Amino acid sequence: MDRHAPPVETVAAPTLRLLITEVTDIHPGICCVAGWDPAGRRMVRPLPDGVHWPRALIEAAEVAPGATIAVVPNRIRLRGDFPHRTEDLPIDLSPIDRVATQPTDWFGPDAPPVAATLNEAFGGAIRHTSLWRGHRRGTHVPVGTQTCSLHGLRVPSRWLGFIETDDRPRALLQDAEARYSLPVASRALRDIWRSDGIAAMRRALPVATDLHVRLGLARGFREHADKCYVMLNGVLW
């Protein structure tokens, strides 16, 4: 050991606090998590060691909408294209700590922004492939579009409902311009549907109030590799 060597200073990686806005089902046992970075005023998709979250990790870290967690970003290089590249953020697998906070005002100054329409939310890039009873289906953003892949929408509660088609829940959502039929990806809502059915999903929402509806884009896949479909990621109030 060199007694004359200068001391080595260890610099801890900066910690990022995220307000969790949505937890969605991707595959059995695997979820996607998204949150609001209030310091950076941006939405983030934290990816532990560059991948999505096993349910066991979500439960261990108590990750749920409304919770605040502290994470450490890392320098893993992610592959991927826009629009998801806008928010994808690799983080260290540990530590992921729950931080005690006050309840969130989802329309307050510290909450993520909300749009009046889907088209506004996703930078004017919204497309659809068909109509069903006046509702746009196949709503998507083309892969490679430089816009966000996560956003919120403010609507009155009467503009959101749920139906079951092909043994899956779908959201019937209206905004200031159009009506949409969207797949439901929200883990919490899908858990209610799996245990108690579509009527229980409807009862879970408040009445006569505004809702902060979380919307996200699915990554292109298989025969739909050129499209990022809009999903209903959650409902906050």
NUTORMAR-665305 format. One record per atom (N, C-alpha, C): residue number from 1; residue in one letter; atom name; x, y, z. Coordinates in pm, whole numbers, m for minus. Example, Ala and Ser with C-alpha at 12.3 -4.5 7.8 and 13.67 -1.06 7.14 Angstrom:
    k  r   a       x       y       z
    1  a   N    1319    m569     780
    1  a  CA    1230    m450     780
    1  a   C    1320    m330     780
    2  s   N    1285    m225     708
    2  s  CA    1367    m106     714
    2  s   C    1290       3     787
***
This chain:
    k  r   a       x       y       z
    1  m   N      85    m122       0
    1  m  CA       0       0       0
    1  m   C      87     125       0
    2  d   N      58     219     m83
    2  d  CA     133     344     m89
    2  d   C      78     441      15
    3  r   N     163     464     120
    3  r  CA     116     552     228
    3  r   C     100     696     182
    4  h   N     166     730      70
    4  h  CA     162     869      23
    4  h   C      57     891     m86
    5  a   N     m14     786    m124
    5  a  CA    m117     801    m227
    5  a   C    m232     886    m174
    6  p   N    m289     971    m258
    6  p  CA    m402    1053    m211
    6  p   C    m523     966    m183
    7  p   N    m603    1005     m86
    7  p  CA    m724     926     m56
    7  p   C    m818     924    m175
    8  v   N    m885     811    m193
    8  v  CA    m982     796    m301
    8  v   C   m1119     835    m250
    9  e   N   m1180     930    m317
    9  e  CA   m1313     976    m277
    9  e   C   m1419     899    m355
   10  t   N   m1508     835    m285
   10  t  CA   m1617     760    m348
   10  t   C   m1738     851    m359
   11  v   N   m1785     870    m480
   11  v  CA   m1900     958    m502
   11  v   C   m2023     872    m528
   12  a   N   m2123     886    m444
   12  a  CA   m2245     808    m460
   12  a   C   m2323     858    m582
   13  a   N   m2383     763    m652
   13  a  CA   m2466     799    m768
   13  a   C   m2587     880    m719
   14  p   N   m2630     978    m797
   14  p  CA   m2745    1060    m754
   14  p   C   m2872     976    m748
   15  t   N   m2951    1002    m647
   15  t  CA   m3079     934    m629
   15  t   C   m3190    1014    m694
   16  l   N   m3281     944    m759
   16  l  CA   m3393    1007    m827
   16  l   C   m3522     967    m757
   17  r   N   m3603    1064    m723
   17  r  CA   m3734    1035    m663
   17  r   C   m3841    1035    m771
   18  l   N   m3923     931    m770
   18  l  CA   m4029     918    m869
   18  l   C   m4163     896    m802
   19  l   N   m4262     973    m844
   19  l  CA   m4400     952    m803
   19  l   C   m4462     852    m901
   20  i   N   m4497     735    m852
   20  i  CA   m4549     630    m939
   20  i   C   m4688     668    m989
   21  t   N   m4705     664   m1120
   21  t  CA   m4834     699   m1180
   21  t   C   m4908     577   m1234
   22  e   N   m4833     471   m1272
   22  e  CA   m4899     354   m1329
   22  e   C   m4813     229   m1318
   23  v   N   m4882     117   m1299
   23  v  CA   m4821     m16   m1302
   23  v   C   m4909     m99   m1394
   24  t   N   m4850    m154   m1500
   24  t  CA   m4930    m224   m1600
   24  t   C   m4881    m366   m1621
   25  d   N   m4974    m453   m1660
   25  d  CA   m4940    m591   m1694
   25  d   C   m4880    m597   m1834
   26  i   N   m4770    m670   m1849
   26  i  CA   m4712    m695   m1981
   26  i   C   m4728    m843   m2017
   27  h   N   m4672    m928   m1932
   27  h  CA   m4683   m1073   m1944
   27  h   C   m4714   m1127   m1805
   28  p   N   m4756   m1252   m1792
   28  p  CA   m4779   m1309   m1659
   28  p   C   m4655   m1294   m1570
   29  g   N   m4673   m1225   m1459
   29  g  CA   m4564   m1206   m1365
   29  g   C   m4469   m1093   m1397
   30  i   N   m4490   m1021   m1508
   30  i  CA   m4403    m911   m1549
   30  i   C   m4486    m786   m1569
   31  c   N   m4437    m674   m1512
   31  c  CA   m4510    m548   m1521
   31  c   C   m4419    m436   m1570
   32  c   N   m4483    m331   m1619
   32  c  CA   m4416    m207   m1655
   32  c   C   m4455    m101   m1552
   33  v   N   m4357     m23   m1510
   33  v  CA   m4379      82   m1410
   33  v   C   m4344     216   m1473
   34  a   N   m4423     318   m1443
   34  a  CA   m4392     454   m1489
   34  a   C   m4414     551   m1375
   35  g   N   m4339     661   m1378
   35  g  CA   m4352     758   m1272
   35  g   C   m4314     898   m1317
   36  w   N   m4350     994   m1235
   36  w  CA   m4325    1135   m1261
   36  w   C   m4204    1178   m1180
   37  d   N   m4109    1240   m1250
   37  d  CA   m3991    1298   m1187
   37  d   C   m4020    1445   m1163
   38  p   N   m4060    1482   m1041
   38  p  CA   m4100    1622   m1019
   38  p   C   m3984    1720   m1031
   39  a   N   m3863    1676   m1001
   39  a  CA   m3748    1766   m1012
   39  a   C   m3717    1796   m1158
   40  g   N   m3723    1694   m1242
   40  g  CA   m3693    1713   m1384
   40  g   C   m3814    1748   m1467
   41  r   N   m3935    1746   m1405
   41  r  CA   m4060    1775   m1475
   41  r   C   m4074    1687   m1599
   42  r   N   m4060    1555   m1579
   42  r  CA   m4066    1463   m1692
   42  r   C   m4123    1329   m1645
   43  m   N   m4183    1257   m1739
   43  m  CA   m4225    1120   m1713
   43  m   C   m4107    1027   m1739
   44  v   N   m4100     919   m1659
   44  v  CA   m3989     824   m1666
   44  v   C   m4045     682   m1660
   45  r   N   m3982     592   m1737
   45  r  CA   m4013     449   m1728
   45  r   C   m3890     381   m1667
   46  p   N   m3883     365   m1534
   46  p  CA   m3764     306   m1473
   46  p   C   m3755     156   m1505
   47  l   N   m3636     113   m1545
   47  l  CA   m3615     m26   m1587
   47  l   C   m3500     m84   m1504
   48  p   N   m3531    m165   m1403
   48  p  CA   m3425    m222   m1318
   48  p   C   m3330    m309   m1399
   49  d   N   m3202    m271   m1398
   49  d  CA   m3100    m339   m1479
   49  d   C   m3141    m346   m1626
   50  g   N   m3222    m247   m1670
   50  g  CA   m3257    m235   m1811
   50  g   C   m3375    m318   m1857
   51  v   N   m3447    m382   m1763
   51  v  CA   m3561    m466   m1802
   51  v   C   m3684    m430   m1720
   52  h   N   m3798    m491   m1756
   52  h  CA   m3921    m464   m1683
   52  h   C   m3923    m535   m1546
   53  w   N   m4026    m506   m1468
   53  w  CA   m4029    m545   m1327
   53  w   C   m4101    m678   m1305
   54  p   N   m4036    m775   m1240
   54  p  CA   m4110    m893   m1193
   54  p   C   m4207    m851   m1082
   55  r   N   m4321    m918   m1074
   55  r  CA   m4419    m883    m971
   55  r   C   m4358    m892    m831
   56  a   N   m4266    m988    m811
   56  a  CA   m4204   m1004    m679
   56  a   C   m4128    m878    m639
   57  l   N   m4062    m813    m734
   57  l  CA   m3988    m690    m704
   57  l   C   m4085    m575    m676
   58  i   N   m4193    m569    m750
   58  i  CA   m4294    m465    m727
   58  i   C   m4352    m477    m586
   59  e   N   m4383    m599    m546
   59  e  CA   m4441    m620    m414
   59  e   C   m4339    m595    m304
   60  a   N   m4214    m634    m325
   60  a  CA   m4111    m612    m223
   60  a   C   m4084    m463    m203
   61  a   N   m4086    m386    m312
   61  a  CA   m4060    m242    m305
   61  a   C   m4187    m161    m280
   62  e   N   m4302    m227    m271
   62  e  CA   m4431    m160    m247
   62  e   C   m4458     m53    m353
   63  v   N   m4437     m91    m478
   63  v  CA   m4456       2    m590
   63  v   C   m4602      m3    m634
   64  a   N   m4668     112    m628
   64  a  CA   m4808     124    m667
   64  a   C   m4836     269    m701
   65  p   N   m4937     297    m782
   65  p  CA   m4971     438    m812
   65  p   C   m4993     518    m684
   66  g   N   m4932     635    m679
   66  g  CA   m4941     721    m562
   66  g   C   m4822     709    m469
   67  a   N   m4747     599    m479
   67  a  CA   m4626     582    m397
   67  a   C   m4511     663    m457
   68  t   N   m4417     702    m372
   68  t  CA   m4294     765    m417
   68  t   C   m4178     671    m385
   69  i   N   m4092     648    m483
   69  i  CA   m3977     562    m463
   69  i   C   m3849     639    m496
   70  a   N   m3739     597    m434
   70  a  CA   m3607     653    m463
   70  a   C   m3527     546    m538
   71  v   N   m3475     583    m654
   71  v  CA   m3399     489    m738
   71  v   C   m3268     554    m780
   72  v   N   m3178     471    m833
   72  v  CA   m3048     521    m879
   72  v   C   m3034     491   m1028
   73  p   N   m3037     592   m1114
   73  p  CA   m3016     568   m1258
   73  p   C   m2877     512   m1284
   74  n   N   m2865     429   m1387
   74  n  CA   m2733     378   m1425
   74  n   C   m2709     400   m1574
   75  r   N   m2596     349   m1622
   75  r  CA   m2555     380   m1760
   75  r   C   m2572     262   m1855
   76  i   N   m2657     169   m1821
   76  i  CA   m2685      61   m1915
   76  i   C   m2738     122   m2046
   77  r   N   m2685      78   m2157
   77  r  CA   m2729     129   m2287
   77  r   C   m2848      46   m2334
   78  l   N   m2959     111   m2351
   78  l  CA   m3081      43   m2391
   78  l   C   m3098      48   m2542
   79  r   N   m3149     m62   m2596
   79  r  CA   m3188     m61   m2736
   79  r   C   m3335     m23   m2744
   80  g   N   m3371      42   m2848
   80  g  CA   m3511      79   m2861
   80  g   C   m3526     203   m2945
   81  d   N   m3649     228   m2983
   81  d  CA   m3677     340   m3073
   81  d   C   m3773     435   m3005
   82  f   N   m3789     551   m3064
   82  f  CA   m3895     641   m3021
   82  f   C   m4029     579   m3060
   83  p   N   m4136     607   m2988
   83  p  CA   m4145     708   m2882
   83  p   C   m4099     661   m2743
   84  h   N   m4075     530   m2723
   84  h  CA   m4042     482   m2588
   84  h   C   m3907     534   m2538
   85  r   N   m3817     563   m2630
   85  r  CA   m3686     615   m2589
   85  r   C   m3700     746   m2512
   86  t   N   m3810     816   m2532
   86  t  CA   m3832     943   m2462
   86  t   C   m3828     924   m2311
   87  e   N   m3886     815   m2260
   87  e  CA   m3897     798   m2114
   87  e   C   m3816     682   m2056
   88  d   N   m3770     588   m2139
   88  d  CA   m3697     472   m2086
   88  d   C   m3575     517   m2006
   89  l   N   m3562     461   m1885
   89  l  CA   m3451     498   m1797
   89  l   C   m3403     375   m1721
   90  p   N   m3282     325   m1751
   90  p  CA   m3229     213   m1673
   90  p   C   m3191     257   m1532
   91  i   N   m3222     174   m1434
   91  i  CA   m3189     204   m1295
   91  i   C   m3121      82   m1232
   92  d   N   m3053     104   m1119
   92  d  CA   m2994      m7   m1045
   92  d   C   m3104     m94    m986
   93  l   N   m3077    m223    m982
   93  l  CA   m3174    m317    m923
   93  l   C   m3191    m292    m774
   94  s   N   m3088    m240    m712
   94  s  CA   m3092    m210    m569
   94  s   C   m2999     m92    m543
   95  p   N   m3038       1    m456
   95  p  CA   m3163       1    m378
   95  p   C   m3280      63    m455
   96  i   N   m3400      15    m422
   96  i  CA   m3525      78    m464
   96  i   C   m3605      96    m336
   97  d   N   m3615     219    m289
   97  d  CA   m3671     245    m156
   97  d   C   m3802     321    m165
   98  r   N   m3897     282     m82
   98  r  CA   m4023     355     m69
   98  r   C   m3999     477      18
   99  v   N   m4050     592     m25
   99  v  CA   m4032     717      47
   99  v   C   m4167     764      99
  100  a   N   m4172     799     226
  100  a  CA   m4297     847     287
  100  a   C   m4330     986     234
  101  t   N   m4452    1003     186
  101  t  CA   m4497    1132     132
  101  t   C   m4644    1154     167
  102  q   N   m4690    1275     141
  102  q  CA   m4831    1307     159
  102  q   C   m4911    1261      38
  103  p   N   m5044    1241      53
  103  p  CA   m5127    1205     m63
  103  p   C   m5113    1306    m177
  104  t   N   m5123    1259    m298
  104  t  CA   m5100    1342    m417
  104  t   C   m5228    1405    m467
  105  d   N   m5223    1533    m500
  105  d  CA   m5329    1600    m574
  105  d   C   m5299    1578    m722
  106  w   N   m5374    1490    m787
  106  w  CA   m5341    1450    m924
  106  w   C   m5368    1558   m1028
  107  f   N   m5423    1672    m985
  107  f  CA   m5438    1787   m1074
  107  f   C   m5361    1908   m1021
  108  g   N   m5276    1885    m921
  108  g  CA   m5201    1992    m859
  108  g   C   m5072    2024    m932
  109  p   N   m4998    2124    m884
  109  p  CA   m4875    2169    m953
  109  p   C   m4762    2066    m950
  110  d   N   m4766    1971    m857
  110  d  CA   m4659    1871    m849
  110  d   C   m4694    1741    m920
  111  a   N   m4810    1737    m984
  111  a  CA   m4853    1617   m1057
  111  a   C   m4810    1627   m1203
  112  p   N   m4804    1515   m1273
  112  p  CA   m4773    1521   m1417
  112  p   C   m4882    1594   m1494
  113  p   N   m4849    1655   m1606
  113  p  CA   m4948    1733   m1681
  113  p   C   m5053    1643   m1746
  114  v   N   m5167    1703   m1773
  114  v  CA   m5276    1631   m1840
  114  v   C   m5317    1711   m1964
  115  a   N   m5361    1637   m2066
  115  a  CA   m5408    1697   m2190
  115  a   C   m5560    1687   m2197
  116  a   N   m5619    1757   m2295
  116  a  CA   m5764    1751   m2316
  116  a   C   m5801    1645   m2418
  117  t   N   m5704    1604   m2503
  117  t  CA   m5731    1504   m2606
  117  t   C   m5613    1410   m2620
  118  l   N   m5640    1290   m2675
  118  l  CA   m5531    1196   m2702
  118  l   C   m5433    1255   m2803
  119  n   N   m5485    1323   m2903
  119  n  CA   m5398    1377   m3007
  119  n   C   m5303    1482   m2949
  120  e   N   m5355    1564   m2858
  120  e  CA   m5269    1661   m2790
  120  e   C   m5166    1589   m2705
  121  a   N   m5207    1484   m2633
  121  a  CA   m5117    1413   m2544
  121  a   C   m4997    1356   m2618
  122  f   N   m5019    1304   m2738
  122  f  CA   m4913    1237   m2812
  122  f   C   m4865    1315   m2934
  123  g   N   m4864    1446   m2919
  123  g  CA   m4799    1531   m3016
  123  g   C   m4860    1534   m3154
  124  g   N   m4991    1510   m3163
  124  g  CA   m5059    1514   m3292
  124  g   C   m5035    1393   m3379
  125  a   N   m4978    1285   m3320
  125  a  CA   m4939    1169   m3401
  125  a   C   m5038    1053   m3394
  126  i   N   m5154    1073   m3331
  126  i  CA   m5251     965   m3313
  126  i   C   m5315     923   m3445
  127  r   N   m5323     791   m3465
  127  r  CA   m5390     732   m3581
  127  r   C   m5484     622   m3530
  128  h   N   m5577     576   m3614
  128  h  CA   m5660     462   m3577
  128  h   C   m5686     378   m3702
  129  t   N   m5724     252   m3680
  129  t  CA   m5738     159   m3792
  129  t   C   m5882     124   m3824
  130  s   N   m5976     145   m3729
  130  s  CA   m6114     106   m3754
  130  s   C   m6207     180   m3659
  131  l   N   m6339     163   m3683
  131  l  CA   m6441     219   m3596
  131  l   C   m6530     107   m3545
  132  w   N   m6571     117   m3418
  132  w  CA   m6665      22   m3359
  132  w   C   m6770     102   m3281
  133  r   N   m6893     104   m3334
  133  r  CA   m7002     178   m3270
  133  r   C   m6962     321   m3236
  134  g   N   m6896     384   m3331
  134  g  CA   m6857     523   m3314
  134  g   C   m6730     545   m3236
  135  h   N   m6667     437   m3190
  135  h  CA   m6543     447   m3115
  135  h   C   m6425     408   m3204
  136  r   N   m6319     485   m3198
  136  r  CA   m6199     454   m3274
  136  r   C   m6126     336   m3210
  137  r   N   m6090     238   m3291
  137  r  CA   m6013     124   m3244
  137  r   C   m5880     118   m3316
  138  g   N   m5789      39   m3261
  138  g  CA   m5656      34   m3320
  138  g   C   m5585     167   m3311
  139  t   N   m5612     243   m3205
  139  t  CA   m5553     376   m3189
  139  t   C   m5403     360   m3158
  140  h   N   m5320     430   m3234
  140  h  CA   m5177     407   m3221
  140  h   C   m5097     529   m3264
  141  v   N   m4968     520   m3235
  141  v  CA   m4867     615   m3284
  141  v   C   m4766     533   m3363
  142  p   N   m4726     576   m3483
  142  p  CA   m4626     499   m3559
  142  p   C   m4493     486   m3486
  143  v   N   m4435     367   m3490
  143  v  CA   m4303     345   m3432
  143  v   C   m4203     443   m3494
  144  g   N   m4117     498   m3412
  144  g  CA   m4016     594   m3459
  144  g   C   m4056     738   m3444
  145  t   N   m4183     764   m3406
  145  t  CA   m4230     901   m3388
  145  t   C   m4163     964   m3266
  146  q   N   m4105    1080   m3281
  146  q  CA   m4039    1147   m3169
  146  q   C   m4141    1226   m3089
  147  t   N   m4208    1153   m3003
  147  t  CA   m4304    1212   m2910
  147  t   C   m4297    1132   m2781
  148  c   N   m4384    1162   m2686
  148  c  CA   m4385    1087   m2562
  148  c   C   m4458     954   m2581
  149  s   N   m4435     861   m2489
  149  s  CA   m4510     735   m2489
  149  s   C   m4595     720   m2364
  150  l   N   m4594     822   m2279
  150  l  CA   m4673     824   m2156
  150  l   C   m4734     963   m2138
  151  h   N   m4864     967   m2104
  151  h  CA   m4925    1098   m2080
  151  h   C   m5055    1078   m2002
  152  g   N   m5106    1190   m1950
  152  g  CA   m5233    1189   m1879
  152  g   C   m5339    1265   m1956
  153  l   N   m5465    1229   m1927
  153  l  CA   m5580    1294   m1990
  153  l   C   m5678    1330   m1878
  154  r   N   m5731    1450   m1882
  154  r  CA   m5831    1492   m1783
  154  r   C   m5969    1485   m1847
  155  v   N   m6056    1403   m1789
  155  v  CA   m6192    1388   m1841
  155  v   C   m6290    1376   m1725
  156  p   N   m6416    1415   m1745
  156  p  CA   m6518    1387   m1643
  156  p   C   m6543    1237   m1635
  157  s   N   m6581    1190   m1518
  157  s  CA   m6597    1046   m1497
  157  s   C   m6700     984   m1591
  158  r   N   m6799    1061   m1635
  158  r  CA   m6901    1005   m1725
  158  r   C   m6844     973   m1863
  159  w   N   m6724    1020   m1893
  159  w  CA   m6662     994   m2023
  159  w   C   m6578     866   m2024
  160  l   N   m6579     791   m1916
  160  l  CA   m6501     667   m1911
  160  l   C   m6589     552   m1864
  161  g   N   m6587     443   m1939
  161  g  CA   m6659     323   m1900
  161  g   C   m6580     200   m1940
  162  f   N   m6632      82   m1902
  162  f  CA   m6563     m43   m1932
  162  f   C   m6659    m145   m1990
  163  i   N   m6608    m224   m2084
  163  i  CA   m6684    m336   m2139
  163  i   C   m6589    m456   m2146
  164  e   N   m6646    m571   m2170
  164  e  CA   m6566    m692   m2187
  164  e   C   m6589    m745   m2328
  165  t   N   m6482    m761   m2404
  165  t  CA   m6491    m818   m2539
  165  t   C   m6378    m918   m2556
  166  d   N   m6409   m1031   m2620
  166  d  CA   m6309   m1136   m2642
  166  d   C   m6241   m1177   m2512
  167  d   N   m6321   m1181   m2404
  167  d  CA   m6272   m1221   m2272
  167  d   C   m6161   m1130   m2219
  168  r   N   m6168   m1003   m2257
  168  r  CA   m6071    m905   m2207
  168  r   C   m6143    m774   m2178
  169  p   N   m6095    m698   m2079
  169  p  CA   m6158    m568   m2052
  169  p   C   m6108    m461   m2149
  170  r   N   m6199    m374   m2187
  170  r  CA   m6164    m259   m2269
  170  r   C   m6226    m134   m2208
  171  a   N   m6160     m22   m2231
  171  a  CA   m6211     107   m2184
  171  a   C   m6278     180   m2300
  172  l   N   m6395     234   m2273
  172  l  CA   m6462     324   m2368
  172  l   C   m6438     466   m2316
  173  l   N   m6355     539   m2388
  173  l  CA   m6307     668   m2342
  173  l   C   m6342     776   m2442
  174  q   N   m6393     887   m2391
  174  q  CA   m6423    1003   m2474
  174  q   C   m6331    1117   m2433
  175  d   N   m6280    1190   m2532
  175  d  CA   m6208    1313   m2501
  175  d   C   m6280    1430   m2569
  176  a   N   m6216    1544   m2576
  176  a  CA   m6282    1662   m2631
  176  a   C   m6300    1655   m2782
  177  e   N   m6242    1552   m2849
  177  e  CA   m6253    1542   m2994
  177  e   C   m6322    1416   m3043
  178  a   N   m6305    1304   m2974
  178  a  CA   m6350    1176   m3030
  178  a   C   m6374    1076   m2918
  179  r   N   m6423     956   m2957
  179  r  CA   m6444     845   m2865
  179  r   C   m6355     728   m2907
  180  y   N   m6305     655   m2808
  180  y  CA   m6208     550   m2832
  180  y   C   m6245     423   m2757
  181  s   N   m6206     309   m2813
  181  s  CA   m6211     181   m2745
  181  s   C   m6066     135   m2727
  182  l   N   m6021     126   m2601
  182  l  CA   m5879     102   m2572
  182  l   C   m5862     m23   m2485
  183  p   N   m5757    m101   m2508
  183  p  CA   m5726    m211   m2417
  183  p   C   m5691    m157   m2278
  184  v   N   m5726    m232   m2175
  184  v  CA   m5693    m196   m2037
  184  v   C   m5567    m270   m1996
  185  a   N   m5461    m195   m1964
  185  a  CA   m5335    m256   m1922
  185  a   C   m5311    m241   m1772
  186  s   N   m5387    m155   m1704
  186  s  CA   m5367    m128   m1562
  186  s   C   m5368    m256   m1480
  187  r   N   m5263    m279   m1403
  187  r  CA   m5257    m398   m1317
  187  r   C   m5371    m398   m1216
  188  a   N   m5396    m283   m1151
  188  a  CA   m5499    m276   m1047
  188  a   C   m5637    m305   m1105
  189  l   N   m5669    m245   m1220
  189  l  CA   m5801    m267   m1280
  189  l   C   m5815    m410   m1331
  190  r   N   m5709    m464   m1388
  190  r  CA   m5716    m602   m1437
  190  r   C   m5728    m702   m1321
  191  d   N   m5667    m671   m1208
  191  d  CA   m5682    m758   m1090
  191  d   C   m5827    m758   m1043
  192  i   N   m5892    m640   m1044
  192  i  CA   m6034    m633   m1006
  192  i   C   m6117    m714   m1104
  193  w   N   m6089    m698   m1233
  193  w  CA   m6164    m772   m1336
  193  w   C   m6146    m922   m1321
  194  r   N   m6024    m966   m1298
  194  r  CA   m5999   m1109   m1285
  194  r   C   m6071   m1169   m1165
  195  s   N   m6081   m1094   m1056
  195  s  CA   m6141   m1150    m935
  195  s   C   m6292   m1129    m928
  196  d   N   m6342   m1014    m980
  196  d  CA   m6483    m981    m958
  196  d   C   m6559    m938   m1084
  197  g   N   m6492    m932   m1199
  197  g  CA   m6564    m905   m1322
  197  g   C   m6571    m759   m1362
  198  i   N   m6632    m735   m1479
  198  i  CA   m6635    m602   m1538
  198  i   C   m6721    m505   m1457
  199  a   N   m6827    m554   m1395
  199  a  CA   m6913    m465   m1315
  199  a   C   m6835    m407   m1197
  200  a   N   m6746    m486   m1139
  200  a  CA   m6665    m438   m1027
  200  a   C   m6567    m330   m1073
  201  m   N   m6517    m342   m1195
  201  m  CA   m6431    m237   m1250
  201  m   C   m6507    m105   m1259
  202  r   N   m6631    m113   m1305
  202  r  CA   m6712       9   m1317
  202  r   C   m6738      70   m1180
  203  r   N   m6766     m15   m1081
  203  r  CA   m6794      36    m946
  203  r   C   m6670      95    m879
  204  a   N   m6553      59    m927
  204  a  CA   m6430     108    m864
  204  a   C   m6404     256    m891
  205  l   N   m6470     311    m993
  205  l  CA   m6448     451   m1028
  205  l   C   m6545     542    m954
  206  p   N   m6500     661    m915
  206  p  CA   m6591     758    m853
  206  p   C   m6686     816    m958
  207  v   N   m6793     878    m911
  207  v  CA   m6888     943   m1002
  207  v   C   m6884    1093    m979
  208  a   N   m6926    1166   m1081
  208  a  CA   m6941    1312   m1072
  208  a   C   m6812    1381   m1030
  209  t   N   m6701    1341   m1089
  209  t  CA   m6574    1407   m1062
  209  t   C   m6485    1396   m1184
  210  d   N   m6379    1475   m1189
  210  d  CA   m6283    1462   m1298
  210  d   C   m6184    1350   m1268
  211  l   N   m6140    1284   m1372
  211  l  CA   m6044    1174   m1360
  211  l   C   m5914    1210   m1432
  212  h   N   m5805    1167   m1373
  212  h  CA   m5674    1175   m1438
  212  h   C   m5649    1036   m1496
  213  v   N   m5670    1024   m1626
  213  v  CA   m5657     894   m1694
  213  v   C   m5516     881   m1748
  214  r   N   m5449     773   m1708
  214  r  CA   m5313     749   m1755
  214  r   C   m5316     668   m1884
  215  l   N   m5244     716   m1983
  215  l  CA   m5238     653   m2114
  215  l   C   m5093     620   m2148
  216  g   N   m5071     505   m2210
  216  g  CA   m4936     467   m2250
  216  g   C   m4939     396   m2383
  217  l   N   m4825     393   m2449
  217  l  CA   m4811     327   m2577
  217  l   C   m4742     192   m2558
  218  a   N   m4801      86   m2614
  218  a  CA   m4736     m44   m2615
  218  a   C   m4626     m44   m2721
  219  r   N   m4523    m121   m2698
  219  r  CA   m4417    m133   m2798
  219  r   C   m4468    m213   m2918
  220  g   N   m4418    m183   m3036
  220  g  CA   m4455    m259   m3153
  220  g   C   m4418    m405   m3139
  221  f   N   m4502    m494   m3189
  221  f  CA   m4476    m637   m3172
  221  f   C   m4531    m716   m3291
  222  r   N   m4463    m824   m3325
  222  r  CA   m4503    m921   m3427
  222  r   C   m4554    m850   m3553
  223  e   N   m4678    m884   m3593
  223  e  CA   m4730    m826   m3717
  223  e   C   m4764    m678   m3701
  224  h   N   m4755    m626   m3579
  224  h  CA   m4783    m484   m3553
  224  h   C   m4655    m410   m3515
  225  a   N   m4543    m452   m3572
  225  a  CA   m4413    m396   m3535
  225  a   C   m4399    m249   m3569
  226  d   N   m4487    m198   m3656
  226  d  CA   m4478     m57   m3696
  226  d   C   m4573      33   m3617
  227  k   N   m4646     m23   m3520
  227  k  CA   m4747      55   m3447
  227  k   C   m4727      40   m3296
  228  c   N   m4741     152   m3226
  228  c  CA   m4743     154   m3079
  228  c   C   m4887     186   m3037
  229  y   N   m4959      83   m2992
  229  y  CA   m5101     101   m2962
  229  y   C   m5122     171   m2828
  230  v   N   m5224     256   m2822
  230  v  CA   m5258     328   m2699
  230  v   C   m5330     233   m2603
  231  m   N   m5285     231   m2478
  231  m  CA   m5344     149   m2373
  231  m   C   m5391     239   m2260
  232  l   N   m5495     194   m2188
  232  l  CA   m5535     263   m2066
  232  l   C   m5451     204   m1951
  233  n   N   m5360     286   m1899
  233  n  CA   m5265     240   m1797
  233  n   C   m5313     256   m1654
  234  g   N   m5414     337   m1634
  234  g  CA   m5462     358   m1497
  234  g   C   m5557     475   m1490
  235  v   N   m5621     488   m1373
  235  v  CA   m5713     599   m1348
  235  v   C   m5685     652   m1208
  236  l   N   m5664     783   m1197
  236  l  CA   m5629     849   m1071
  236  l   C   m5730     960   m1043
  237  w   N   m5751     988    m915
  237  w  CA   m5840    1099    m880
  237  w   C   m5810    1148    m739
***
